Amino acid sequence: KAGVTQTPRYLIKTRGQQVTLSCSPISGHRSVSWYQQTPGQGLQFLFEYFSETQRNKGNFPGRFSGRQFSNSRSEMNVSTLELGDSALYLCASSLSYLATEAFFGQGTRLTVV
Amino acid sequence: TQLLEQSPQFLSIQEGENLTVYCNSSSVFSSLQWYRQEPGEGPVLLVTVVTGGEVKKLKRLTFQFGDARKDSSLHITAAQPGDTGLYLCAGVYYKLSFGAGTTVTVRA
């Protein structure tokens, strides 16, 4: 079966702009989590969505938001981009909320200039 | 601040040598996972350890969960260039909390 699909793979944005990233989970998976990966901080949890509801949230500013649609696809939005938002954004899908097995997509490489 | 501390940060060895990566925390987790991430890819789950003292083997990889469920180790026997990658441990509570990772390079 198809894996987790993230689009776009690469993105370059200017400071102050906003960006939307997309994640399509594995078919049948209903939970989607988002992570930010940077060389300095490693993998940091952003939020988890299950059944179109945000279930958990990491310690990120309100500029980071997300949503999940009825087909379990999820989007993540970052507004008023800062240089420090440059990172690899990873999406992981799981069968259900609090499921222990997570399958990651290839990520979206965001560069803010 | 990382809840999980991984050591060493970098490891470069010759093909055929053994290596061990450590993952330590002051927190107790319901289970602990190990992932490997290759450049340009997302992390791939290698194993989940659940019971304190548990040892799991995956071909040349041996994973151990500490008795108190606060630490874990990954041992690779006779490493091969294909083992090169970023190894991440993740503690499972209500979400995954990742360590900073250990970059392993196996030279041919």
Chai-1 contact restraints between the chains, C-beta under 6 A:
chainA,res_idxA,chainB,res_idxB,connection_type,confidence,min_distance_angstrom,max_distance_angstrom,comment,restraint_id
A,G42,B,F98,contact,1.0,0.0,6.0,A-B,restraint_1
A,G42,B,A100,contact,1.0,0.0,6.0,A-B,restraint_2
A,G42,B,G101,contact,1.0,0.0,6.0,A-B,restraint_3
A,L43,B,F98,contact,1.0,0.0,6.0,A-B,restraint_4
A,F45,B,K95,contact,1.0,0.0,6.0,A-B,restraint_5
A,N56,B,K95,contact,1.0,0.0,6.0,A-B,restraint_6
A,L90,B,G42,contact,1.0,0.0,6.0,A-B,restraint_7
A,T100,B,T48,contact,1.0,0.0,6.0,A-B,restraint_8
A,T100,B,V92,contact,1.0,0.0,6.0,A-B,restraint_9
A,F104,B,G42,contact,1.0,0.0,6.0,A-B,restraint_10
A,F104,B,P43,contact,1.0,0.0,6.0,A-B,restraint_11
A,G105,B,G42,contact,1.0,0.0,6.0,A-B,restraint_12
A,Q106,B,E41,contact,1.0,0.0,6.0,A-B,restraint_13
A,Q106,B,G42,contact,1.0,0.0,6.0,A-B,restraint_14
A,G107,B,G42,contact,1.0,0.0,6.0,A-B,restraint_15
